[in-house]
Amino acid sequence: MAKLETLPELRDLATDQQTRGSQVMLVIDRATASRLGITPQAIDNVLYDAFGQRQISTLFTQLNQYHVVLEALPEFQKNPAKLNDIYVTSASGGAVPLSTFAHFESGAAPLAINHQGQFPAVTISFNLAPGAALGDATEAIEKVQREIGMPLSVQASFQGTAESFKSSLSNEPLLILAAIVTVYIVLGVLYESYIHPITIISTLPSAGVGAILALIICRTELGVVALIGIILLIGIVKKNAIMMIDFALDAERREGKSPQEAICEACLLRFRPLR
């Protein structure tokens, strides 16, 4: 969390980790307890009798039944110092104060432990700085993860929008390849040719590059609206290329022109503003 706060790509970092709770840990002097004939199980039983609400009996009446619960009085449950008043029975049968062979240490504890699946998890959320891209932010976070050297027992992963972004990047090459193959097959069936689909598809990269350059010149982010515009532009360019191929093929068949003359005439006929 402290390292991520230094990244210029991130803003408004927050976490759901809550570590401001208090806890008291019982530290047993096992050597002293062993000399007194007191086992850890005996200590556990005494503490559970006092604070664990152990059920010791059940009272049966004609209409109902009642559970008898053993516990310390409420005034002995409000202060950790009252643990010094707890006595444990030794092997010889005598009562030994808990403070004789144990001491107490105060510390911090989580107020709540969140889980993701079966594992405890801590979530760190963030916003993007103005002008920062989500791809740059995820790369910076992964770089920080490598630099701080987290132990192997700690596994980090993205969730929410960042996870969707990473998964889309991993599948994007396959989706683009599948789209190109599908367009090639459809156009190949339409023209009954192996060459004309390649001619039409070859116009698409220039349209995409031109759209990206236009966004850079206008200093516009590649948002959802810009992405939709690029897709529409690619579709219009592809349609225009299909129309030019149709005009050229028609000129070859009807007027007997060479392929170069036919495509030049098709370009001149199709050279008009898009409406």
MINUPA-57935 format. One line per 3 residues: their letters; for each residue y, x, z of N, C-alpha, C. Coordinates in pm, 1 decimal. Each point is the difference from the previous one (the first is absolute). Layout:
N
A	Y/X/Z/Y/X/Z/Y/X/Z; ...
***
This chain:
275
MAK	-119.8/83.7/0.0/119.8/-83.7/0.0/125.6/87.7/0.0; 2.7/102.4/84.5/116.5/88.5/5.9/18.5/76.6/-130.1; -111.8/40.2/-61.9/9.5/73.3/-126.1/46.4/-90.9/-112.7
LET	-46.7/-121.5/-2.4/39.9/-93.2/-105.9/148.2/-35.2/9.8; 54.0/1.7/119.4/142.0/-32.5/16.0/90.7/103.9/-65.1; -53.9/117.4/-29.2/80.5/103.9/-65.5/-0.1/-12.0/-152.2
LPE	-80.1/-88.2/-55.5/-8.1/-13.2/-145.2/120.5/-77.3/-52.9; 67.1/50.0/-101.8/116.2/-72.5/-53.8/-37.9/-125.4/-77.2; -128.1/-13.7/-39.6/-40.2/-117.6/-78.6/-22.1/-124.2/86.8
LRD	-9.5/16.1/131.7/-37.6/-110.2/88.6/117.1/-40.7/88.9; 1.0/-127.9/36.6/98.8/-54.6/92.1/-68.3/-101.3/92.1; 60.5/-24.3/115.9/-40.2/-107.9/91.9/-147.4/8.6/36.6
LAT	-45.3/116.5/45.2/-139.6/14.5/40.0/-25.6/-73.0/131.3; -115.2/-63.1/9.7/-39.4/-72.7/121.6/-151.2/10.1/14.3; -47.8/-18.6/121.2/-143.2/6.8/25.4/-38.6/-107.2/100.7
DQQ	-124.9/-45.4/-6.7/-50.6/-98.6/95.3/-70.1/64.7/118.5; 7.7/132.0/12.0/-62.1/69.1/112.7/81.8/-24.9/127.0; -64.4/-45.5/105.4/64.3/-29.3/127.4/-66.1/83.9/109.1
TRG	66.2/107.0/40.5/-58.9/95.3/95.0/80.1/8.2/128.9; 73.9/-106.2/32.9/83.4/3.3/120.2/-68.2/-65.3/120.6; -129.8/-23.7/-6.6/-69.8/-55.3/114.6/-31.8/106.6/103.5
SQV	-33.8/-43.6/118.3/-35.2/91.3/110.1/-146.2/-17.7/36.1; -64.4/109.2/39.0/-138.4/-5.9/44.3/-20.6/100.0/112.5; -99.0/-27.9/81.5/-38.5/88.1/109.7/-144.1/41.4/-22.9
MLV	-22.9/127.8/-3.9/-135.1/52.6/-23.9/-55.0/55.7/130.7; -123.5/-34.9/29.1/-69.7/49.1/117.9/-73.2/128.5/-36.2; 37.2/110.8/63.2/-61.3/129.9/-26.2/-90.7/33.2/118.6
IDR	-128.2/10.3/-25.3/-98.2/20.0/106.0/-29.9/148.7/16.2; 0.9/45.5/121.8/-47.3/135.1/32.8/-151.1/-8.9/15.7; -69.9/28.7/-106.2/-144.6/-24.1/-1.1/-74.8/87.8/100.5
ATA	49.8/119.6/22.6/-67.9/87.8/97.4/8.1/-59.3/140.4; 119.7/-47.2/40.1/15.0/-60.6/132.8/-79.6/-129.2/10.3; 5.3/-83.0/-105.8/-75.3/-124.9/1.1/-150.0/26.3/10.2
SRL	-46.9/106.8/-64.9/-142.5/31.6/5.8/-41.3/43.3/140.3; 87.9/76.0/68.6/-32.7/41.9/137.5/-5.9/-119.4/94.5; 80.5/-101.8/-28.2/0.0/-119.9/83.6/-108.6/-98.6/-39.9
GIT	-72.6/30.3/-107.3/-106.2/-89.8/-44.9/51.5/-123.6/-70.4; 111.8/12.6/-70.8/61.0/-112.9/-70.8/-11.1/25.7/-149.9; -55.3/-94.7/-71.5/-18.5/13.1/-144.2/114.0/-71.4/-74.5
PQA	26.8/38.9/-124.1/101.4/-73.9/-79.8/-32.4/-148.2/-15.1; -130.5/-33.7/-3.1/-36.9/-140.3/-11.3/40.8/-77.9/124.2; -11.3/61.5/116.4/42.4/-66.6/123.5/150.3/-23.5/0.1
IDN	76.8/99.5/-48.7/145.6/-16.1/-7.8/34.6/-113.0/-96.7; -68.1/-4.4/-113.2/25.6/-104.6/-99.3/-31.1/-137.3/57.4; -108.7/-11.6/75.4/-37.1/-129.2/58.6/104.2/-47.5/101.2
VLY	50.9/91.8/82.6/99.2/-38.3/100.7/130.0/-45.9/-66.8; 43.3/72.2/-101.9/123.1/-38.9/-69.1/-17.3/-132.8/-72.9; -117.8/-22.6/-56.7/-22.6/-126.8/-69.4/-7.4/-115.3/100.2
DAF	-57.8/26.2/119.8/-2.4/-103.8/103.9/141.1/-39.3/41.8; 91.1/98.6/4.3/134.7/-27.0/49.9/90.9/-60.5/-106.5; -14.6/45.1/-125.0/97.9/-37.9/-102.3/-61.7/-62.4/-125.3
GQR	-131.2/-3.0/-10.7/-62.1/-46.2/-123.3/-45.7/-143.1/-0.6; 23.3/-76.9/112.2/-41.8/-139.7/9.4/-150.4/-14.6/-23.3; -73.8/68.9/82.5/-145.9/-7.0/-9.6/-49.7/-134.3/54.6
QIS	-87.8/-63.6/-75.1/-61.0/-125.3/44.3/-120.7/34.1/86.5; 1.6/-46.2/126.6/-107.1/37.0/93.7/-90.7/-116.8/33.6; 42.5/-120.8/-30.0/-84.0/-114.5/33.7/50.0/-122.7/-74.0
TLF	-80.0/-106.9/8.1/36.7/-128.4/-58.4/-32.1/-110.0/100.3; 98.9/-82.7/29.8/-19.1/-112.4/91.4/-27.9/-125.1/-81.9; -108.8/-66.5/31.8/-39.3/-121.5/-71.2/25.7/-120.7/89.2
TQL	66.0/-100.0/-54.9/21.9/-126.7/68.9/-67.1/-110.9/-79.9; 18.3/-120.9/47.4/-64.1/-112.1/-68.8/64.0/-27.6/-136.1; 128.7/31.1/-15.0/69.5/-31.7/-124.1/39.6/122.2/-80.3
NQY	5.8/116.3/58.9/53.8/115.4/-70.6/-58.2/127.2/59.2; 35.1/113.0/-60.8/-37.6/130.7/51.8/122.2/91.0/-2.5; 7.2/91.9/97.6/116.7/85.4/16.9/-44.4/145.3/8.4
HVV	70.5/85.2/-75.5/-30.6/142.5/1.5/77.4/67.8/113.4; -68.9/82.8/74.1/62.0/75.7/108.0/33.8/138.6/-54.2; 128.9/33.7/1.8/49.7/124.4/-56.9/49.7/89.7/112.9
LEA	-43.8/126.5/-2.3/40.4/97.9/99.7/115.6/83.3/-54.0; 109.2/10.2/77.1/112.2/83.9/-38.3/83.4/31.3/122.7; 84.8/103.5/-13.6/89.8/35.8/108.9/110.6/-103.5/12.1
LPE	61.3/-6.3/118.8/110.5/-92.1/20.7/116.9/34.6/-91.9; 81.3/-99.3/-37.2/109.3/25.8/-94.9/95.6/110.4/45.0; 25.0/13.2/131.2/93.2/104.1/44.4/-54.3/140.5/-21.0
FQK	-132.1/12.5/-21.3/-59.7/131.0/-27.4/-12.4/29.2/-150.1; 53.0/-89.4/-83.2/-11.2/16.9/-144.1/134.6/29.5/-67.9; 108.0/0.3/75.4/131.9/13.1/-60.0/49.3/143.0/-6.7
NPA	-55.1/90.7/77.1/50.7/136.4/9.3/-114.9/97.7/-15.6; 8.8/97.0/-91.3/-108.4/98.6/-14.0/-27.0/79.3/127.1; 99.8/10.5/87.7/-21.6/74.3/124.3/-104.4/-66.8/88.7
KLN	-23.5/-129.0/-20.9/-100.9/-70.7/79.2/-141.9/48.3/-30.0; -14.7/77.6/-108.3/-132.6/55.1/-28.5/-45.3/94.3/111.1; 97.3/55.2/75.5/-37.2/88.8/110.5/-68.9/-74.9/113.0
DIY	10.8/-133.2/0.3/-64.8/-80.4/103.2/-141.4/-42.5/-38.0; -46.7/45.2/-115.3/-134.9/-33.0/-45.6/-98.1/99.0/62.8; -111.9/-52.2/50.6/-104.7/82.2/60.9/-127.8/-11.7/-82.7
VTS	-69.2/111.2/-9.8/-125.5/5.3/-75.1/-111.3/36.9/96.0; -113.9/-67.3/-14.1/-113.9/26.9/87.1/-74.0/124.2/-48.2; -18.9/96.7/89.5/-69.4/124.8/-33.9/-149.9/-19.5/8.9
ASG	-73.4/105.1/-33.4/-146.3/-6.4/4.6/-51.5/-19.2/142.0; 75.7/46.5/99.2/-42.2/-14.2/140.2/37.0/-135.3/58.0; 72.4/-80.8/-75.9/37.2/-132.2/46.8/139.0/-9.1/56.6
GAV	72.7/110.0/7.8/134.3/-2.8/53.9/102.2/-36.6/-105.3; 115.6/-47.5/44.8/109.6/-37.8/-90.1/96.7/117.1/-13.0; 22.5/43.5/-122.5/85.4/114.7/-27.6/121.3/-48.1/-78.6
PLS	123.6/33.9/42.2/118.7/-40.6/-76.9/-2.7/60.7/-140.0; 48.5/-78.1/-94.1/1.4/46.4/-139.4/88.4/123.3/-16.5; 106.6/10.4/81.2/91.8/114.2/-10.1/-62.5/130.6/46.5
TFA	-117.6/-5.8/64.0/-64.1/122.1/47.7/-53.0/84.8/-114.5; -46.4/-62.1/-105.6/-63.0/73.7/-109.8/59.6/-35.1/-136.4; 113.8/-68.1/-1.6/62.0/-36.8/-127.1/150.4/-7.3/17.1
HFE	71.4/21.3/-110.5/144.8/-18.0/-0.8/38.9/-75.8/-126.2; 122.8/-43.9/-2.1/45.0/-87.8/-107.2/110.4/67.7/-78.7; -4.4/-18.9/-132.6/100.3/55.3/-90.4/59.1/-113.1/-83.8
SGA	133.3/-3.7/-4.0/69.2/-101.8/-79.4/24.7/54.0/-140.2; -2.2/-86.8/-96.8/22.5/39.6/-139.0/42.0/-117.3/-84.8; 19.8/27.4/-128.0/39.9/-103.9/-95.3/-123.5/-56.2/-69.2
APL	10.4/-125.5/-38.9/-110.6/-67.9/-67.9/57.2/-98.0/-100.6; -71.4/-27.3/-107.6/48.5/-98.3/-98.5/-2.9/-141.4/56.3; 105.0/-75.6/-30.1/3.7/-140.0/41.5/-94.1/-84.6/-83.5
AIN	-18.5/38.3/-125.6/-89.8/-72.0/-90.5/-58.3/99.8/-98.4; -123.6/-21.7/-37.2/-68.7/85.9/-96.7/-33.1/-84.9/-121.9; 70.4/24.3/-108.7/-24.0/-74.9/-123.7/-118.7/60.1/-74.1
HQG	-66.8/-83.3/-76.2/-118.0/43.5/-75.0/14.3/-38.1/-146.8; -60.4/81.0/-81.9/-16.5/-30.7/-141.9/-148.7/12.2/-30.2; -64.0/-114.1/-14.9/-145.4/1.7/-8.7/-57.9/30.8/137.0
QFP	-84.2/102.5/8.0/-62.4/38.0/125.7/75.2/110.2/72.9; 104.0/54.7/-59.0/61.6/120.2/53.6/138.8/-29.4/55.4; 38.0/66.2/109.2/138.3/-11.8/47.9/95.5/59.4/-100.3
AVT	112.3/-65.9/-19.8/92.9/40.9/-105.6/143.6/-13.1/48.9; 84.1/89.4/-49.5/144.8/-3.6/23.8/67.7/-11.0/-135.7; 89.7/-94.9/-14.1/68.5/-24.2/-127.1/143.6/51.3/8.3
ISF	39.0/77.1/-99.7/137.8/47.3/-13.8/58.3/-66.5/-124.3; 105.0/-76.7/17.8/65.3/-68.6/-111.6/131.4/70.1/-32.4; 44.7/-15.7/-123.3/122.0/66.7/-43.2/63.0/-77.5/-115.1
NLA	128.6/25.5/-19.8/73.3/-47.4/-116.8/36.9/120.2/-86.2; 31.5/-26.3/-125.2/38.4/106.5/-91.0/150.1/24.8/9.1; 36.1/125.9/-10.3/141.5/35.4/-4.6/60.2/-45.6/-132.4
PGA	130.0/-24.6/-5.5/62.1/-40.5/-127.2/-24.6/102.4/-109.9; -50.4/-49.3/-113.9/-29.0/87.6/-112.7/-134.7/67.7/4.8; -76.6/-17.3/107.8/-131.4/63.0/11.7/-107.2/-90.9/-58.5
ALG	-95.8/59.6/-68.8/-110.0/-75.2/-60.0/-120.3/-0.1/94.6; -80.3/-106.4/-10.5/-117.4/-10.6/86.2/-99.4/111.7/-28.9; -10.4/41.2/-126.2/-90.8/109.9/-33.3/40.7/130.3/66.3
DAT	131.3/29.5/-0.4/47.8/121.6/67.0/-23.8/-7.4/150.4; 18.0/-118.1/58.9/-20.1/-15.4/144.1/-145.8/22.6/38.8; -93.2/-56.3/-76.6/-141.8/18.8/32.6/-42.4/145.6/-16.6
EAI	53.3/67.8/-101.0/-31.4/141.8/-16.8/55.1/82.4/116.8; 121.3/-32.8/46.3/57.6/73.0/113.2/-80.1/-23.5/127.1; -48.7/-122.3/20.6/-80.5/-30.0/118.9/-132.1/75.4/-4.4
EKV	-64.5/4.9/-115.1/-125.5/74.6/-11.6/22.7/149.3/21.8; 113.0/52.0/-44.5/31.4/141.3/22.5/18.6/27.5/148.8; 68.6/-88.8/70.5/18.3/14.8/144.2/-134.4/-3.9/71.7
QRE	-87.7/-88.6/-44.4/-131.9/-10.3/61.6/-76.8/131.2/-10.9; 13.3/67.8/-113.6/-68.5/129.6/-16.5/67.7/109.0/82.4; 131.2/-6.6/12.1/71.4/106.4/70.0/-24.6/-1.3/150.2
IGM	-4.2/-118.1/62.8/-13.0/-4.4/145.3/-143.2/25.7/45.2; -95.7/-4.4/-91.4/-137.3/34.6/35.0/-63.9/-95.3/99.5; -3.0/-127.4/-33.3/-64.2/-96.9/89.2/-149.1/29.2/12.6
PLS	-60.4/-24.5/116.8/-143.6/23.7/15.3/-81.3/-91.7/-90.5; -123.1/41.2/-27.0/-85.7/-77.4/-89.6/-34.9/-137.3/56.4; 10.6/-15.1/131.9/-31.9/-129.5/60.5/108.5/-104.7/-25.4
VQA	116.3/42.7/-48.9/109.5/-92.7/-31.7/4.0/-19.8/-150.5; -18.1/-122.4/-43.0/-0.5/-33.4/-141.9/126.2/-79.9/-32.3; 72.6/42.6/-102.1/124.4/-67.1/-40.3/-20.3/-70.6/-133.1
SFQ	58.3/-117.0/-14.4/-8.1/-75.1/-125.1/122.2/-90.4/-10.0; 31.1/-41.1/-123.5/113.2/-88.8/-24.3/-46.3/-144.7/6.3; 92.5/-87.2/38.1/-26.1/-142.9/4.1/117.2/-72.3/-65.1
GTA	-20.7/-127.3/-31.6/108.3/-81.6/-52.5/42.3/41.2/-139.5; 131.9/7.5/-21.7/55.5/31.4/-131.1/-39.7/139.5/-45.1; 0.7/95.8/93.9/-36.5/137.9/-35.3/-145.2/7.6/-45.4
ESF	-88.9/-75.2/64.8/-141.0/0.1/-40.4/-15.2/-60.3/-139.8; 71.5/-111.0/-26.7/-7.0/-61.4/-132.8/50.1/96.5/-106.3; 105.6/74.8/34.1/55.0/96.8/-95.2/-101.7/110.3/-29.6
KSS	-65.3/53.1/104.4/-98.2/106.9/-20.3/-120.7/-49.3/-78.7; -47.7/-120.6/31.4/-115.7/-52.8/-72.4/32.8/-28.8/-145.4; 123.0/-46.6/-25.2/39.0/-25.7/-139.0/8.8/129.4/-79.1
LSN	45.0/108.4/64.3/6.7/128.3/-69.8/-139.2/52.1/-32.6; -95.0/-22.1/90.4/-134.8/50.1/-24.1/-68.8/-72.7/-115.4; 32.9/-129.0/-20.0/-63.7/-78.1/-106.7/82.3/-4.5/-128.0
EPL	124.2/50.1/5.2/89.3/-14.6/-114.9/-52.7/67.3/-126.2; -50.4/124.2/2.6/-50.5/59.9/-124.9/-111.0/-82.2/-64.1; -91.4/-52.7/81.0/-109.0/-81.3/-55.8/53.2/-129.4/-60.6
LIL	99.0/-61.9/67.8/56.2/-124.4/-53.2/72.2/24.3/-132.6; 76.8/110.3/-7.6/69.4/31.5/-125.1/-100.0/26.7/-111.7; -105.3/77.4/31.6/-102.8/27.9/-101.3/-69.1/-127.9/-45.3
AAI	-32.0/-89.0/94.7/-65.5/-126.1/-37.0/91.8/-85.6/-86.8; 130.4/-1.3/30.6/94.3/-78.3/-80.0/10.8/55.7/-142.1; 5.6/133.3/-12.8/9.5/60.8/-133.0/-126.0/-28.4/-82.1
VTV	-117.0/11.8/63.9/-125.7/-26.8/-71.6/-6.8/-145.4/-43.6; 43.9/-92.1/88.6/-2.7/-142.3/-34.9/92.8/-29.9/-118.0; 122.9/55.6/4.3/94.4/-21.5/-110.1/-55.5/58.1/-129.8
YIV	-63.1/118.7/8.6/-56.4/62.6/-120.7/-110.8/-87.1/-60.1; -84.5/-53.1/86.2/-110.8/-82.5/-51.5/54.1/-127.1/-65.7; 96.3/-65.9/65.0/54.9/-124.2/-55.3/68.5/25.4/-133.6
LGV	81.5/106.1/-6.3/67.9/31.2/-125.6/-98.2/46.8/-106.9; -104.0/70.7/41.1/-100.8/41.7/-97.2/-71.2/-118.1/-61.4; -30.5/-101.3/80.6/-62.2/-121.9/-52.4/98.3/-74.5/-89.7
LYE	128.9/-0.2/36.1/100.7/-72.2/-78.7/16.8/60.9/-138.8; 8.3/132.1/-7.5/25.7/66.7/-128.7/-126.6/53.8/-66.0; -111.7/-7.1/69.8/-126.5/53.5/-52.7/18.3/145.6/-42.6
SYI	61.3/76.3/89.1/31.7/139.4/-30.7/-2.0/81.0/128.9; -33.6/130.0/-13.6/5.7/91.4/113.9/135.2/71.2/10.0; 78.9/-1.2/-105.3/124.0/77.7/-5.4/120.8/-83.1/42.4
HPI	11.6/-123.4/-48.4/118.2/-79.9/28.9/22.5/-24.6/150.3; -104.9/-22.5/80.4/26.1/-14.5/144.7/63.0/124.9/60.9; -43.1/120.1/-45.3/59.7/123.1/51.4/147.1/7.9/-39.7
TII	32.2/-43.4/-123.1/138.9/-0.3/-44.5/87.0/-87.8/89.7; -51.3/-116.9/35.5/77.4/-92.2/83.7/13.1/53.0/142.2; -110.3/51.2/55.1/2.8/50.0/137.9/89.4/123.0/11.9
STL	13.5/77.3/-107.8/82.6/121.7/5.8/147.9/-30.2/22.2; 41.8/-125.2/-23.1/140.8/-35.2/22.8/30.1/-29.5/146.7; -102.7/-20.0/83.1/22.9/-41.4/138.4/55.0/112.2/88.6
PSA	-50.5/125.3/-8.4/56.0/104.3/87.6/149.9/20.6/-18.7; 46.8/-2.5/-124.3/143.9/19.1/-22.8/80.7/-112.7/63.1; -53.4/-122.6/-3.0/71.0/-112.4/63.5/8.2/19.2/150.6
GVG	-110.8/42.9/63.0/1.9/23.5/144.2/94.2/111.7/39.0; -2.6/110.6/-77.0/89.4/112.5/29.8/145.9/-41.9/-16.3; 28.8/-75.5/-105.1/137.1/-46.8/-20.0/46.8/-89.9/113.5
AIL	-88.6/-85.6/50.7/37.5/-87.6/110.9/27.6/80.2/127.2; -83.2/100.9/27.8/22.5/83.8/118.2/131.4/77.1/-12.6; 27.8/53.7/-118.0/127.0/70.6/-20.7/119.2/-93.3/19.6
ALI	-13.4/-122.9/-45.5/108.8/-97.0/18.4/23.4/-27.5/148.7; -107.4/-10.2/77.9/15.1/-20.8/144.2/67.5/119.7/65.9; -38.9/121.3/-44.1/61.0/120.3/57.6/148.1/7.9/-33.6
ICR	34.7/-30.0/-125.1/140.5/6.0/-41.2/83.2/-103.2/75.1; -55.4/-118.3/17.8/72.9/-105.9/70.5/-14.0/10.4/151.4; -75.0/99.4/48.8/-20.1/21.1/144.3/-55.1/-125.5/66.3
TEL	-102.5/-54.1/-59.8/-65.5/-120.2/50.8/-138.4/35.7/51.6; -36.4/-54.0/116.6/-130.7/27.8/57.0/-109.8/-71.8/-77.7; -119.6/59.6/5.6/-116.1/-60.7/-66.2/-58.4/-106.0/93.1
GVV	68.5/-113.1/5.7/-44.7/-109.9/84.1/-88.4/-97.4/-75.7; -22.5/-114.6/62.0/-86.6/-100.9/-61.5/62.2/-53.8/-128.1; 130.8/-28.0/2.7/67.5/-53.7/-118.1/-1.8/102.7/-113.5
ALI	25.3/127.6/33.9/-2.4/104.7/-102.8/-139.8/15.0/-58.8; -103.2/-9.8/84.4/-137.4/11.5/-49.1/-34.2/-115.7/-94.3; 43.9/-120.2/35.3/-23.2/-115.2/-88.9/71.6/21.1/-132.6
GII	122.7/54.1/5.8/72.7/26.9/-123.8/-70.6/101.4/-88.5; -57.8/105.0/61.1/-73.2/100.6/-78.2/-122.5/-63.0/-66.9; -70.5/-85.0/75.1/-118.2/-66.2/-57.7/40.7/-89.5/-117.2
LLI	109.0/-75.1/16.8/47.8/-85.8/-110.1/42.9/83.9/-120.7; 66.3/112.4/25.8/42.2/86.7/-109.9/-120.1/53.9/-76.5; -102.3/43.2/72.9/-121.6/51.1/-66.1/-64.0/-110.7/-84.0
GIV	0.3/-123.1/53.0/-56.8/-110.6/-76.5/78.5/-29.5/-127.4; 132.4/5.7/8.9/83.3/-24.4/-118.8/-20.4/109.5/-103.6; -5.7/125.7/44.8/-20.9/111.4/-92.9/-135.9/-12.5/-67.4
KKN	-100.6/-37.0/77.5/-133.7/-15.3/-58.7/-1.4/-113.5/-102.0; 66.8/-109.5/31.3/6.0/-110.1/-95.1/71.5/42.6/-128.1; 107.4/76.6/14.7/73.3/46.5/-116.5/-86.1/92.2/-86.1
AIM	-77.9/86.7/66.4/-89.2/88.9/-75.2/-107.1/-79.9/-73.8; -52.3/-104.4/65.3/-100.1/-84.2/-66.3/59.8/-67.3/-123.4; 122.0/-48.9/12.5/65.4/-65.3/-113.4/23.4/99.5/-114.1
MID	39.1/122.7/32.5/22.4/99.6/-105.4/-130.4/33.4/-72.0; -108.7/10.8/74.7/-129.9/26.4/-64.2/-37.4/-115.9/-90.3; 25.6/-123.6/46.0/-30.5/-117.2/-82.9/82.5/0.8/-128.4
FAL	129.5/32.2/11.5/85.9/6.4/-119.3/-49.0/108.4/-95.0; -36.2/116.5/54.9/-44.0/110.4/-85.5/-129.9/-35.2/-71.1; -97.2/-58.0/71.5/-127.4/-37.5/-62.2/21.8/-105.2/-107.9
DAE	90.5/-94.2/26.4/28.0/-102.9/-100.8/64.1/61.8/-124.3; 91.1/98.5/19.6/63.5/65.7/-114.7/-102.5/80.5/-79.0; -95.6/62.7/65.9/-104.6/75.1/-70.2/-86.3/-93.2/-84.1
RRE	-35.8/-114.7/55.5/-92.0/-89.5/-69.0/68.9/-77.6/-112.4; 122.2/-49.4/23.1/66.5/-85.5/-98.2/74.4/80.5/-106.0; 66.2/108.9/42.0/84.9/74.1/-93.1/-61.1/132.8/-42.5
GKS	-115.5/35.4/55.2/-67.6/123.1/-39.0/75.2/126.0/37.6; 81.1/-2.4/104.8/75.4/117.6/41.7/-88.4/96.2/79.8; 45.1/124.6/0.0/-70.6/100.5/79.7/25.6/-25.8/148.1
PQE	-84.6/55.4/88.4/22.2/-21.8/144.2/137.8/44.8/47.0; 50.9/114.0/-52.5/130.7/48.1/44.6/110.9/-95.3/-44.4; -4.5/-47.2/-126.3/101.3/-93.5/-47.8/-8.6/-133.8/74.6
AIC	-123.5/-43.0/27.5/-18.5/-129.0/67.8/55.0/3.3/142.5; -26.6/106.4/73.7/48.2/5.4/138.4/150.8/18.8/3.6; 57.6/74.0/-98.1/146.2/13.5/-6.3/66.6/-135.2/-24.8
EAC	-55.2/-76.9/-92.3/55.6/-132.8/-25.3/-15.7/-90.5/122.0; -116.1/11.1/70.3/-21.9/-82.1/120.1/100.7/35.6/108.7; 29.2/130.9/13.8/99.3/42.1/100.1/137.8/-55.6/-33.0
LLR	36.9/0.8/-128.9/130.4/-52.5/-38.0/8.4/-150.6/23.6; -109.6/-72.2/-31.5/0.1/-144.7/19.7/2.1/-37.0/148.0; -67.2/81.4/83.5/-6.1/-31.5/143.4/115.1/60.7/78.3
FRP	88.6/76.5/-65.8/110.9/65.9/69.6/112.3/-99.2/19.4; -5.9/-73.3/112.0/103.9/-95.7/32.5/3.0/-13.3/153.5; 109.4/-51.1/54.2/8.4/-13.8/146.6/-108.4/-93.0/52.1
LR	-52.8/33.9/116.6/-102.8/-84.1/63.0/65.9/-124.5/60.7; -61.0/-114.9/-24.1/58.0/-123.5/50.1/-105.7/-77.1/82.0
***
